[in-house]
Amino acid sequence: MARNVRQQIIAQHIQADHQRRFEHTRERRESRSQAYTELIAQTRTVGTLISAMNRFQRYIQLVRPSTPTA
């Protein structure tokens, strides 16, 4: 009888360890997923700004063509 109780307690501890690891992994995934989502949004913003800067630079080159200096 004591052996069965001891085995049951060990099994419960093992199950609790698995549950703690699962929850820890899930929390890490959620925070990592949020970080990636924010990174993607920021990257898109930077890409948009770079595109706007390039368009502006091309516009300036068309409006004010460079003149050779003597």
Helices and strands as residue ranges (DSSP letters): H 2-63
